[in-house]
Structure formats: structure tokens, C-alpha cells
């Protein structure tokens, strides 16, 4: 789906399947976002190592399909619109004055 939308995607082997793997890419600072949707018992071990390494290197890690969809929609919105940050008090004021 991401490739279809023109996003540069690289599918990597599981940690036990060889190198380079995601850990190598994180150590080399070549990763900006991880989408890892594991299933089953063996991938669970990989997920723990990937999440820990991602946290150490401050790489966002998405672990569900719904999270990936929401994140890609948010990134698309940020890239295509002028997004303004407001405090929650500003939003409350806007709602109260309506």
C-alpha cells in the first residue's frame, strides 16, 4: 500500500533471517519510522528487540495496522496542509464562544 502511494519502503528480513536487518539500519541512523505488525510467538521476540532499539535510537515504531493507517493519514495531512498548533485552552475558548 505504501509503495503504491509513492512512499519509499524497504521490507527487511526478520532478525534471525540475516543482515542487514532493522537493527543495523537503526544503528546507522537510516530509519525514520518503523511499521512492524508482528504475529505469532517468534515475531514477538523480534518485536521486543526492535521496540527497545527503536526507543534507544528515538525512532517511532508503529505496531498495529490501524496505527499505521492513522499515522500515514496524519503525515499526509501535515505534508499537504498548513497545520496550526493550539493549546487545549484555545480550543476550549473556541468551543465556549460558539
Phi and psi restraints in degrees (range 20) as a CNS / XPLOR table:
assign (resid 1 and name C) (resid 2 and name N)
       (resid 2 and name CA) (resid 2 and name C) 1.0 -65.4 20.0 2
assign (resid 2 and name N) (resid 2 and name CA)
       (resid 2 and name C) (resid 3 and name N) 1.0 -43.6 20.0 2
assign (resid 2 and name C) (resid 3 and name N)
       (resid 3 and name CA) (resid 3 and name C) 1.0 -59.5 20.0 2
assign (resid 3 and name N) (resid 3 and name CA)
       (resid 3 and name C) (resid 4 and name N) 1.0 -40.8 20.0 2
assign (resid 3 and name C) (resid 4 and name N)
       (resid 4 and name CA) (resid 4 and name C) 1.0 -59.5 20.0 2
assign (resid 4 and name N) (resid 4 and name CA)
       (resid 4 and name C) (resid 5 and name N) 1.0 -31.0 20.0 2
assign (resid 4 and name C) (resid 5 and name N)
       (resid 5 and name CA) (resid 5 and name C) 1.0 -87.9 20.0 2
assign (resid 5 and name N) (resid 5 and name CA)
       (resid 5 and name C) (resid 6 and name N) 1.0 6.1 20.0 2
assign (resid 5 and name C) (resid 6 and name N)
       (resid 6 and name CA) (resid 6 and name C) 1.0 84.6 20.0 2
assign (resid 6 and name N) (resid 6 and name CA)
       (resid 6 and name C) (resid 7 and name N) 1.0 16.4 20.0 2
assign (resid 6 and name C) (resid 7 and name N)
       (resid 7 and name CA) (resid 7 and name C) 1.0 -92.9 20.0 2
assign (resid 7 and name N) (resid 7 and name CA)
       (resid 7 and name C) (resid 8 and name N) 1.0 131.9 20.0 2
assign (resid 7 and name C) (resid 8 and name N)
       (resid 8 and name CA) (resid 8 and name C) 1.0 -69.8 20.0 2
assign (resid 8 and name N) (resid 8 and name CA)
       (resid 8 and name C) (resid 9 and name N) 1.0 114.1 20.0 2
assign (resid 8 and name C) (resid 9 and name N)
       (resid 9 and name CA) (resid 9 and name C) 1.0 -124.7 20.0 2
assign (resid 9 and name N) (resid 9 and name CA)
       (resid 9 and name C) (resid 10 and name N) 1.0 140.0 20.0 2
assign (resid 9 and name C) (resid 10 and name N)
       (resid 10 and name CA) (resid 10 and name C) 1.0 -127.2 20.0 2
assign (resid 10 and name N) (resid 10 and name CA)
       (resid 10 and name C) (resid 11 and name N) 1.0 121.1 20.0 2
assign (resid 10 and name C) (resid 11 and name N)
       (resid 11 and name CA) (resid 11 and name C) 1.0 -91.9 20.0 2
assign (resid 11 and name N) (resid 11 and name CA)
       (resid 11 and name C) (resid 12 and name N) 1.0 125.4 20.0 2
assign (resid 11 and name C) (resid 12 and name N)
       (resid 12 and name CA) (resid 12 and name C) 1.0 -111.4 20.0 2
assign (resid 12 and name N) (resid 12 and name CA)
       (resid 12 and name C) (resid 13 and name N) 1.0 158.4 20.0 2
assign (resid 12 and name C) (resid 13 and name N)
       (resid 13 and name CA) (resid 13 and name C) 1.0 -70.6 20.0 2
assign (resid 13 and name N) (resid 13 and name CA)
       (resid 13 and name C) (resid 14 and name N) 1.0 157.7 20.0 2
assign (resid 13 and name C) (resid 14 and name N)
       (resid 14 and name CA) (resid 14 and name C) 1.0 -61.5 20.0 2
assign (resid 14 and name N) (resid 14 and name CA)
       (resid 14 and name C) (resid 15 and name N) 1.0 159.4 20.0 2
assign (resid 14 and name C) (resid 15 and name N)
       (resid 15 and name CA) (resid 15 and name C) 1.0 -56.3 20.0 2
assign (resid 15 and name N) (resid 15 and name CA)
       (resid 15 and name C) (resid 16 and name N) 1.0 -39.3 20.0 2
assign (resid 15 and name C) (resid 16 and name N)
       (resid 16 and name CA) (resid 16 and name C) 1.0 -80.7 20.0 2
assign (resid 16 and name N) (resid 16 and name CA)
       (resid 16 and name C) (resid 17 and name N) 1.0 -7.2 20.0 2
assign (resid 16 and name C) (resid 17 and name N)
       (resid 17 and name CA) (resid 17 and name C) 1.0 -91.9 20.0 2
assign (resid 17 and name N) (resid 17 and name CA)
       (resid 17 and name C) (resid 18 and name N) 1.0 -3.8 20.0 2
assign (resid 17 and name C) (resid 18 and name N)
       (resid 18 and name CA) (resid 18 and name C) 1.0 133.7 20.0 2
assign (resid 18 and name N) (resid 18 and name CA)
       (resid 18 and name C) (resid 19 and name N) 1.0 -176.7 20.0 2
assign (resid 18 and name C) (resid 19 and name N)
       (resid 19 and name CA) (resid 19 and name C) 1.0 -131.9 20.0 2
assign (resid 19 and name N) (resid 19 and name CA)
       (resid 19 and name C) (resid 20 and name N) 1.0 156.1 20.0 2
assign (resid 19 and name C) (resid 20 and name N)
       (resid 20 and name CA) (resid 20 and name C) 1.0 -73.7 20.0 2
assign (resid 20 and name N) (resid 20 and name CA)
       (resid 20 and name C) (resid 21 and name N) 1.0 145.1 20.0 2
assign (resid 20 and name C) (resid 21 and name N)
       (resid 21 and name CA) (resid 21 and name C) 1.0 -121.9 20.0 2
assign (resid 21 and name N) (resid 21 and name CA)
       (resid 21 and name C) (resid 22 and name N) 1.0 -175.4 20.0 2
assign (resid 21 and name C) (resid 22 and name N)
       (resid 22 and name CA) (resid 22 and name C) 1.0 -61.1 20.0 2
assign (resid 22 and name N) (resid 22 and name CA)
       (resid 22 and name C) (resid 23 and name N) 1.0 -33.3 20.0 2
assign (resid 22 and name C) (resid 23 and name N)
       (resid 23 and name CA) (resid 23 and name C) 1.0 -62.9 20.0 2
assign (resid 23 and name N) (resid 23 and name CA)
       (resid 23 and name C) (resid 24 and name N) 1.0 -44.0 20.0 2
assign (resid 23 and name C) (resid 24 and name N)
       (resid 24 and name CA) (resid 24 and name C) 1.0 -59.8 20.0 2
assign (resid 24 and name N) (resid 24 and name CA)
       (resid 24 and name C) (resid 25 and name N) 1.0 -44.6 20.0 2
assign (resid 24 and name C) (resid 25 and name N)
       (resid 25 and name CA) (resid 25 and name C) 1.0 -64.9 20.0 2
assign (resid 25 and name N) (resid 25 and name CA)
       (resid 25 and name C) (resid 26 and name N) 1.0 -38.9 20.0 2
assign (resid 25 and name C) (resid 26 and name N)
       (resid 26 and name CA) (resid 26 and name C) 1.0 -66.1 20.0 2
assign (resid 26 and name N) (resid 26 and name CA)
       (resid 26 and name C) (resid 27 and name N) 1.0 -43.3 20.0 2
assign (resid 26 and name C) (resid 27 and name N)
       (resid 27 and name CA) (resid 27 and name C) 1.0 -61.4 20.0 2
assign (resid 27 and name N) (resid 27 and name CA)
       (resid 27 and name C) (resid 28 and name N) 1.0 -33.3 20.0 2
assign (resid 27 and name C) (resid 28 and name N)
       (resid 28 and name CA) (resid 28 and name C) 1.0 -87.4 20.0 2
assign (resid 28 and name N) (resid 28 and name CA)
       (resid 28 and name C) (resid 29 and name N) 1.0 5.6 20.0 2
assign (resid 28 and name C) (resid 29 and name N)
       (resid 29 and name CA) (resid 29 and name C) 1.0 56.5 20.0 2
assign (resid 29 and name N) (resid 29 and name CA)
       (resid 29 and name C) (resid 30 and name N) 1.0 40.5 20.0 2
assign (resid 29 and name C) (resid 30 and name N)
       (resid 30 and name CA) (resid 30 and name C) 1.0 -105.4 20.0 2
assign (resid 30 and name N) (resid 30 and name CA)
       (resid 30 and name C) (resid 31 and name N) 1.0 9.2 20.0 2
assign (resid 30 and name C) (resid 31 and name N)
       (resid 31 and name CA) (resid 31 and name C) 1.0 -123.3 20.0 2
assign (resid 31 and name N) (resid 31 and name CA)
       (resid 31 and name C) (resid 32 and name N) 1.0 133.8 20.0 2
assign (resid 31 and name C) (resid 32 and name N)
       (resid 32 and name CA) (resid 32 and name C) 1.0 -111.4 20.0 2
assign (resid 32 and name N) (resid 32 and name CA)
       (resid 32 and name C) (resid 33 and name N) 1.0 -19.6 20.0 2
assign (resid 32 and name C) (resid 33 and name N)
       (resid 33 and name CA) (resid 33 and name C) 1.0 -160.2 20.0 2
assign (resid 33 and name N) (resid 33 and name CA)
       (resid 33 and name C) (resid 34 and name N) 1.0 137.2 20.0 2
assign (resid 33 and name C) (resid 34 and name N)
       (resid 34 and name CA) (resid 34 and name C) 1.0 -115.5 20.0 2
assign (resid 34 and name N) (resid 34 and name CA)
       (resid 34 and name C) (resid 35 and name N) 1.0 130.8 20.0 2
assign (resid 34 and name C) (resid 35 and name N)
       (resid 35 and name CA) (resid 35 and name C) 1.0 -116.3 20.0 2
assign (resid 35 and name N) (resid 35 and name CA)
       (resid 35 and name C) (resid 36 and name N) 1.0 109.2 20.0 2
assign (resid 35 and name C) (resid 36 and name N)
       (resid 36 and name CA) (resid 36 and name C) 1.0 -129.5 20.0 2
assign (resid 36 and name N) (resid 36 and name CA)
       (resid 36 and name C) (resid 37 and name N) 1.0 107.0 20.0 2
assign (resid 36 and name C) (resid 37 and name N)
       (resid 37 and name CA) (resid 37 and name C) 1.0 -110.9 20.0 2
assign (resid 37 and name N) (resid 37 and name CA)
       (resid 37 and name C) (resid 38 and name N) 1.0 83.3 20.0 2
assign (resid 37 and name C) (resid 38 and name N)
       (resid 38 and name CA) (resid 38 and name C) 1.0 -74.9 20.0 2
assign (resid 38 and name N) (resid 38 and name CA)
       (resid 38 and name C) (resid 39 and name N) 1.0 160.5 20.0 2
assign (resid 38 and name C) (resid 39 and name N)
       (resid 39 and name CA) (resid 39 and name C) 1.0 -149.3 20.0 2
assign (resid 39 and name N) (resid 39 and name CA)
       (resid 39 and name C) (resid 40 and name N) 1.0 146.4 20.0 2
assign (resid 39 and name C) (resid 40 and name N)
       (resid 40 and name CA) (resid 40 and name C) 1.0 85.9 20.0 2
assign (resid 40 and name N) (resid 40 and name CA)
       (resid 40 and name C) (resid 41 and name N) 1.0 -178.3 20.0 2
assign (resid 40 and name C) (resid 41 and name N)
       (resid 41 and name CA) (resid 41 and name C) 1.0 -79.8 20.0 2
assign (resid 41 and name N) (resid 41 and name CA)
       (resid 41 and name C) (resid 42 and name N) 1.0 -45.3 20.0 2
assign (resid 41 and name C) (resid 42 and name N)
       (resid 42 and name CA) (resid 42 and name C) 1.0 -63.9 20.0 2
assign (resid 42 and name N) (resid 42 and name CA)
       (resid 42 and name C) (resid 43 and name N) 1.0 -47.8 20.0 2
assign (resid 42 and name C) (resid 43 and name N)
       (resid 43 and name CA) (resid 43 and name C) 1.0 -59.8 20.0 2
assign (resid 43 and name N) (resid 43 and name CA)
       (resid 43 and name C) (resid 44 and name N) 1.0 -25.0 20.0 2
assign (resid 43 and name C) (resid 44 and name N)
       (resid 44 and name CA) (resid 44 and name C) 1.0 -58.8 20.0 2
assign (resid 44 and name N) (resid 44 and name CA)
       (resid 44 and name C) (resid 45 and name N) 1.0 -39.8 20.0 2
assign (resid 44 and name C) (resid 45 and name N)
       (resid 45 and name CA) (resid 45 and name C) 1.0 -63.2 20.0 2
assign (resid 45 and name N) (resid 45 and name CA)
       (resid 45 and name C) (resid 46 and name N) 1.0 -45.5 20.0 2
assign (resid 45 and name C) (resid 46 and name N)
       (resid 46 and name CA) (resid 46 and name C) 1.0 -59.8 20.0 2
assign (resid 46 and name N) (resid 46 and name CA)
       (resid 46 and name C) (resid 47 and name N) 1.0 -42.4 20.0 2
assign (resid 46 and name C) (resid 47 and name N)
       (resid 47 and name CA) (resid 47 and name C) 1.0 -58.8 20.0 2
assign (resid 47 and name N) (resid 47 and name CA)
       (resid 47 and name C) (resid 48 and name N) 1.0 -41.4 20.0 2
assign (resid 47 and name C) (resid 48 and name N)
       (resid 48 and name CA) (resid 48 and name C) 1.0 -62.2 20.0 2
assign (resid 48 and name N) (resid 48 and name CA)
       (resid 48 and name C) (resid 49 and name N) 1.0 -45.6 20.0 2
assign (resid 48 and name C) (resid 49 and name N)
       (resid 49 and name CA) (resid 49 and name C) 1.0 -66.9 20.0 2
assign (resid 49 and name N) (resid 49 and name CA)
       (resid 49 and name C) (resid 50 and name N) 1.0 -42.9 20.0 2
assign (resid 49 and name C) (resid 50 and name N)
       (resid 50 and name CA) (resid 50 and name C) 1.0 -63.2 20.0 2
assign (resid 50 and name N) (resid 50 and name CA)
       (resid 50 and name C) (resid 51 and name N) 1.0 -47.6 20.0 2
assign (resid 50 and name C) (resid 51 and name N)
       (resid 51 and name CA) (resid 51 and name C) 1.0 -61.3 20.0 2
assign (resid 51 and name N) (resid 51 and name CA)
       (resid 51 and name C) (resid 52 and name N) 1.0 -43.8 20.0 2
assign (resid 51 and name C) (resid 52 and name N)
       (resid 52 and name CA) (resid 52 and name C) 1.0 -62.4 20.0 2
assign (resid 52 and name N) (resid 52 and name CA)
       (resid 52 and name C) (resid 53 and name N) 1.0 -45.0 20.0 2
assign (resid 52 and name C) (resid 53 and name N)
       (resid 53 and name CA) (resid 53 and name C) 1.0 -67.2 20.0 2
assign (resid 53 and name N) (resid 53 and name CA)
       (resid 53 and name C) (resid 54 and name N) 1.0 -40.8 20.0 2
assign (resid 53 and name C) (resid 54 and name N)
       (resid 54 and name CA) (resid 54 and name C) 1.0 -61.0 20.0 2
assign (resid 54 and name N) (resid 54 and name CA)
       (resid 54 and name C) (resid 55 and name N) 1.0 -42.2 20.0 2
assign (resid 54 and name C) (resid 55 and name N)
       (resid 55 and name CA) (resid 55 and name C) 1.0 -62.5 20.0 2
assign (resid 55 and name N) (resid 55 and name CA)
       (resid 55 and name C) (resid 56 and name N) 1.0 -44.6 20.0 2
assign (resid 55 and name C) (resid 56 and name N)
       (resid 56 and name CA) (resid 56 and name C) 1.0 -60.0 20.0 2
assign (resid 56 and name N) (resid 56 and name CA)
       (resid 56 and name C) (resid 57 and name N) 1.0 -42.9 20.0 2
assign (resid 56 and name C) (resid 57 and name N)
       (resid 57 and name CA) (resid 57 and name C) 1.0 -92.7 20.0 2
assign (resid 57 and name N) (resid 57 and name CA)
       (resid 57 and name C) (resid 58 and name N) 1.0 5.6 20.0 2
assign (resid 57 and name C) (resid 58 and name N)
       (resid 58 and name CA) (resid 58 and name C) 1.0 59.4 20.0 2
assign (resid 58 and name N) (resid 58 and name CA)
       (resid 58 and name C) (resid 59 and name N) 1.0 45.0 20.0 2
assign (resid 58 and name C) (resid 59 and name N)
       (resid 59 and name CA) (resid 59 and name C) 1.0 -104.9 20.0 2
assign (resid 59 and name N) (resid 59 and name CA)
       (resid 59 and name C) (resid 60 and name N) 1.0 123.1 20.0 2
assign (resid 59 and name C) (resid 60 and name N)
       (resid 60 and name CA) (resid 60 and name C) 1.0 -59.9 20.0 2
assign (resid 60 and name N) (resid 60 and name CA)
       (resid 60 and name C) (resid 61 and name N) 1.0 137.7 20.0 2
assign (resid 60 and name C) (resid 61 and name N)
       (resid 61 and name CA) (resid 61 and name C) 1.0 -130.6 20.0 2
assign (resid 61 and name N) (resid 61 and name CA)
       (resid 61 and name C) (resid 62 and name N) 1.0 118.0 20.0 2
assign (resid 61 and name C) (resid 62 and name N)
       (resid 62 and name CA) (resid 62 and name C) 1.0 -104.0 20.0 2
assign (resid 62 and name N) (resid 62 and name CA)
       (resid 62 and name C) (resid 63 and name N) 1.0 131.1 20.0 2
assign (resid 62 and name C) (resid 63 and name N)
       (resid 63 and name CA) (resid 63 and name C) 1.0 -118.6 20.0 2
assign (resid 63 and name N) (resid 63 and name CA)
       (resid 63 and name C) (resid 64 and name N) 1.0 6.1 20.0 2
assign (resid 63 and name C) (resid 64 and name N)
       (resid 64 and name CA) (resid 64 and name C) 1.0 -132.5 20.0 2
assign (resid 64 and name N) (resid 64 and name CA)
       (resid 64 and name C) (resid 65 and name N) 1.0 154.7 20.0 2
assign (resid 64 and name C) (resid 65 and name N)
       (resid 65 and name CA) (resid 65 and name C) 1.0 -65.0 20.0 2
assign (resid 65 and name N) (resid 65 and name CA)
       (resid 65 and name C) (resid 66 and name N) 1.0 -41.9 20.0 2
assign (resid 65 and name C) (resid 66 and name N)
       (resid 66 and name CA) (resid 66 and name C) 1.0 -64.4 20.0 2
assign (resid 66 and name N) (resid 66 and name CA)
       (resid 66 and name C) (resid 67 and name N) 1.0 -36.6 20.0 2
assign (resid 66 and name C) (resid 67 and name N)
       (resid 67 and name CA) (resid 67 and name C) 1.0 -65.9 20.0 2
assign (resid 67 and name N) (resid 67 and name CA)
       (resid 67 and name C) (resid 68 and name N) 1.0 -38.2 20.0 2
assign (resid 67 and name C) (resid 68 and name N)
       (resid 68 and name CA) (resid 68 and name C) 1.0 -65.8 20.0 2
assign (resid 68 and name N) (resid 68 and name CA)
       (resid 68 and name C) (resid 69 and name N) 1.0 -41.9 20.0 2
assign (resid 68 and name C) (resid 69 and name N)
       (resid 69 and name CA) (resid 69 and name C) 1.0 -64.1 20.0 2
assign (resid 69 and name N) (resid 69 and name CA)
       (resid 69 and name C) (resid 70 and name N) 1.0 -47.3 20.0 2
assign (resid 69 and name C) (resid 70 and name N)
       (resid 70 and name CA) (resid 70 and name C) 1.0 -61.4 20.0 2
assign (resid 70 and name N) (resid 70 and name CA)
       (resid 70 and name C) (resid 71 and name N) 1.0 -41.8 20.0 2
assign (resid 70 and name C) (resid 71 and name N)
       (resid 71 and name CA) (resid 71 and name C) 1.0 -66.2 20.0 2
assign (resid 71 and name N) (resid 71 and name CA)
       (resid 71 and name C) (resid 72 and name N) 1.0 -42.6 20.0 2
assign (resid 71 and name C) (resid 72 and name N)
       (resid 72 and name CA) (resid 72 and name C) 1.0 -67.2 20.0 2
assign (resid 72 and name N) (resid 72 and name CA)
       (resid 72 and name C) (resid 73 and name N) 1.0 -35.5 20.0 2
assign (resid 72 and name C) (resid 73 and name N)
       (resid 73 and name CA) (resid 73 and name C) 1.0 -65.6 20.0 2
assign (resid 73 and name N) (resid 73 and name CA)
       (resid 73 and name C) (resid 74 and name N) 1.0 -40.6 20.0 2
assign (resid 73 and name C) (resid 74 and name N)
       (resid 74 and name CA) (resid 74 and name C) 1.0 -65.5 20.0 2
assign (resid 74 and name N) (resid 74 and name CA)
       (resid 74 and name C) (resid 75 and name N) 1.0 -42.7 20.0 2
assign (resid 74 and name C) (resid 75 and name N)
       (resid 75 and name CA) (resid 75 and name C) 1.0 -63.0 20.0 2
assign (resid 75 and name N) (resid 75 and name CA)
       (resid 75 and name C) (resid 76 and name N) 1.0 -43.0 20.0 2
assign (resid 75 and name C) (resid 76 and name N)
       (resid 76 and name CA) (resid 76 and name C) 1.0 -59.8 20.0 2
assign (resid 76 and name N) (resid 76 and name CA)
       (resid 76 and name C) (resid 77 and name N) 1.0 -43.6 20.0 2
assign (resid 76 and name C) (resid 77 and name N)
       (resid 77 and name CA) (resid 77 and name C) 1.0 -62.4 20.0 2
assign (resid 77 and name N) (resid 77 and name CA)
       (resid 77 and name C) (resid 78 and name N) 1.0 -44.6 20.0 2
assign (resid 77 and name C) (resid 78 and name N)
       (resid 78 and name CA) (resid 78 and name C) 1.0 -61.0 20.0 2
assign (resid 78 and name N) (resid 78 and name CA)
       (resid 78 and name C) (resid 79 and name N) 1.0 -38.0 20.0 2
assign (resid 78 and name C) (resid 79 and name N)
       (resid 79 and name CA) (resid 79 and name C) 1.0 -76.9 20.0 2
assign (resid 79 and name N) (resid 79 and name CA)
       (resid 79 and name C) (resid 80 and name N) 1.0 -25.7 20.0 2
assign (resid 79 and name C) (resid 80 and name N)
       (resid 80 and name CA) (resid 80 and name C) 1.0 -104.2 20.0 2
assign (resid 80 and name N) (resid 80 and name CA)
       (resid 80 and name C) (resid 81 and name N) 1.0 -9.9 20.0 2
assign (resid 80 and name C) (resid 81 and name N)
       (resid 81 and name CA) (resid 81 and name C) 1.0 -133.8 20.0 2
assign (resid 81 and name N) (resid 81 and name CA)
       (resid 81 and name C) (resid 82 and name N) 1.0 160.4 20.0 2
assign (resid 81 and name C) (resid 82 and name N)
       (resid 82 and name CA) (resid 82 and name C) 1.0 -84.8 20.0 2
assign (resid 82 and name N) (resid 82 and name CA)
       (resid 82 and name C) (resid 83 and name N) 1.0 104.3 20.0 2
assign (resid 82 and name C) (resid 83 and name N)
       (resid 83 and name CA) (resid 83 and name C) 1.0 -94.1 20.0 2
assign (resid 83 and name N) (resid 83 and name CA)
       (resid 83 and name C) (resid 84 and name N) 1.0 133.2 20.0 2
assign (resid 83 and name C) (resid 84 and name N)
       (resid 84 and name CA) (resid 84 and name C) 1.0 -112.5 20.0 2
assign (resid 84 and name N) (resid 84 and name CA)
       (resid 84 and name C) (resid 85 and name N) 1.0 133.2 20.0 2
assign (resid 84 and name C) (resid 85 and name N)
       (resid 85 and name CA) (resid 85 and name C) 1.0 -93.2 20.0 2
assign (resid 85 and name N) (resid 85 and name CA)
       (resid 85 and name C) (resid 86 and name N) 1.0 131.8 20.0 2
assign (resid 85 and name C) (resid 86 and name N)
       (resid 86 and name CA) (resid 86 and name C) 1.0 -131.9 20.0 2
assign (resid 86 and name N) (resid 86 and name CA)
       (resid 86 and name C) (resid 87 and name N) 1.0 154.6 20.0 2
assign (resid 86 and name C) (resid 87 and name N)
       (resid 87 and name CA) (resid 87 and name C) 1.0 -76.8 20.0 2
assign (resid 87 and name N) (resid 87 and name CA)
       (resid 87 and name C) (resid 88 and name N) 1.0 161.2 20.0 2
assign (resid 87 and name C) (resid 88 and name N)
       (resid 88 and name CA) (resid 88 and name C) 1.0 -63.7 20.0 2
assign (resid 88 and name N) (resid 88 and name CA)
       (resid 88 and name C) (resid 89 and name N) 1.0 -29.9 20.0 2
assign (resid 88 and name C) (resid 89 and name N)
       (resid 89 and name CA) (resid 89 and name C) 1.0 -65.0 20.0 2
assign (resid 89 and name N) (resid 89 and name CA)
       (resid 89 and name C) (resid 90 and name N) 1.0 -37.9 20.0 2
assign (resid 89 and name C) (resid 90 and name N)
       (resid 90 and name CA) (resid 90 and name C) 1.0 -64.0 20.0 2
assign (resid 90 and name N) (resid 90 and name CA)
       (resid 90 and name C) (resid 91 and name N) 1.0 -42.3 20.0 2
assign (resid 90 and name C) (resid 91 and name N)
       (resid 91 and name CA) (resid 91 and name C) 1.0 -64.0 20.0 2
assign (resid 91 and name N) (resid 91 and name CA)
       (resid 91 and name C) (resid 92 and name N) 1.0 -41.5 20.0 2
assign (resid 91 and name C) (resid 92 and name N)
       (resid 92 and name CA) (resid 92 and name C) 1.0 -61.1 20.0 2
assign (resid 92 and name N) (resid 92 and name CA)
       (resid 92 and name C) (resid 93 and name N) 1.0 -42.5 20.0 2
assign (resid 92 and name C) (resid 93 and name N)
       (resid 93 and name CA) (resid 93 and name C) 1.0 -62.1 20.0 2
assign (resid 93 and name N) (resid 93 and name CA)
       (resid 93 and name C) (resid 94 and name N) 1.0 -44.2 20.0 2
assign (resid 93 and name C) (resid 94 and name N)
       (resid 94 and name CA) (resid 94 and name C) 1.0 -61.1 20.0 2
assign (resid 94 and name N) (resid 94 and name CA)
       (resid 94 and name C) (resid 95 and name N) 1.0 -42.2 20.0 2
assign (resid 94 and name C) (resid 95 and name N)
       (resid 95 and name CA) (resid 95 and name C) 1.0 -69.6 20.0 2
assign (resid 95 and name N) (resid 95 and name CA)
       (resid 95 and name C) (resid 96 and name N) 1.0 -37.2 20.0 2
assign (resid 95 and name C) (resid 96 and name N)
       (resid 96 and name CA) (resid 96 and name C) 1.0 -69.9 20.0 2
assign (resid 96 and name N) (resid 96 and name CA)
       (resid 96 and name C) (resid 97 and name N) 1.0 -32.7 20.0 2
assign (resid 96 and name C) (resid 97 and name N)
       (resid 97 and name CA) (resid 97 and name C) 1.0 -86.4 20.0 2
assign (resid 97 and name N) (resid 97 and name CA)
       (resid 97 and name C) (resid 98 and name N) 1.0 -1.9 20.0 2
